């Protein structure tokens, strides 16, 4: 028996779960943004990591970068463009084989991601995209951001599954709350990129552990 035997639908997060953006990218693009904005105080890597991985990014921008989020995002989006980010992004080596095996087992596959549509499109090109029955870029839809359950519920509704039919495979505390809010089981994938605050919950260290 495998961890996925009782589920018909496997929904994945994208960044940090299926694809990885090298850490040097965030340590490059965030300071460049702050330099353009003439932010003189030093912002350490811990603050950049918090911005990159935590859900409350606007709060982080205010508290640690000491600037209004609208001003920050306006400049950040001019520097964080597809060709730039793509040079630092790759699919994890346990992804393609796992996805193909899941399809052979009759599982329906989907992605819900908080990444903007252009990032999601760039990153899913690194995957066997045809294996997914639904890909939702939350920030490019009418749905509220994670951990609001709307997008996960929307995915279930579109694919005609009940919450008990699904499991969410993810890599952050925010994702775990997101799944819980929708009454969907989740499996935390520890990629060792950042701290996870609920270590007692079901954890794997590779997608290979799903079998």
C-alpha positions, -999 to +999 in steps of 0.1 A: +000+000+000+013+035-009+004+069+006-017+077-024-038+045-028-070+060-014-069+091-036-082+096-071-068+132-076-033+144-068-030+182-068+005+197-066+019+230-057+044+242-083+073+263-069+095+244-045+074+212-051+078+204-088+103+231-099+131+249-082+144+284-087+180+286-075+185+307-044+210+330-061+181+344-082+161+358-053+194+371-037+200+389-070+166+402-080+154+415-046+185+436-039+184+449-075+148+460-069+157+478-036+187+495-053+165+510-080+141+521-052+171+537-034+166+517-003+198+523+016+195+501+047+208+465+044+183+437+039+197+403+049+191+369+033+167+359+060+144+387+051+146+379+015+138+343+022+108+353+042+096+375+013+101+347-012+085+318+007+059+332+032+024+341+022+022+376+037+046+392+013+032+427+015+037+427+053+073+415+048+079+443+023+066+469+047+084+455+078+118+445+064+122+464+031+105+495+046+087+506+015+051+505+003+043+472-015+029+490-046+061+508-051+081+476-046+060+454-069+061+480-097+099+478-099+102+441-090+080+431-120+103+450-144+133+430-132+116+396-126+109+387-162+107+353-179+140+351-196+158+362-165+141+338-141+142+309-166+180+308-164+178+298-127+148+275-128+146+237-133+124+207-126+134+185-097+149+151-107+122+131-090+093+148-108+088+134-144+091+097-135+067+102-105+041+120-126+042+093-153+038+065-127+009+083-111-009+085-145-002+048-151-019+041-117-050+060-130-046+091-109-058+125-122-032+152-118-035+189-113-016+220-102-027+250-082-001+277-078+002+312-064+027+320-092+016+346-118+004+330-151+037+339-170+058+322-143+035+292-142+036+288-180+074+290-180+078+265-152+052+240-165+071+239-198+098+221-178+073+194-169+053+168-189+025+193-189+001+170-209-002+148-179-021+175-159-059+177-163-060+212-147-035+240-140-047+270-120-026+301-116-044+317-086-031+352-091-043+352-127-079+342-118-109+354-098-098+333-069-084+347-037-048+339-027-037+310-006-046+300+020-081+308+009-098+276-002-115+290-033-090+278-059-086+243-045-124+240-044-125+253-079-101+226-090-121+199-074-153+212-089-138+214-124-125+179-122-157+166-105-140+152-073-149+155-036-124+167-011-120+132+003-109+120-032-079+144-033-045+150-017-024+181-020+014+177-023+031+209-011+061+225+004+050+252+028+030+260+059+007+282+039+000+253+015-008+230+045-033+255+058-047+259+022-054+222+019-068+220+055-092+249+047-106+229+018-108+197+038-083+181+016-055+158+029-020+170+023+015+156+022+043+180+030+074+177+007+105+188+025+129+203-001+150+219+027+145+253+012+129+270+042+115+263+077+082+244+080+063+252+111+043+220+115+068+192+116+043+168+132+023+165+100+029+139+072+062+146+056+082+131+028+116+141+015+112+130-022+084+124-045+097+089-048+083+082-013+048+084-027+052+048-039 
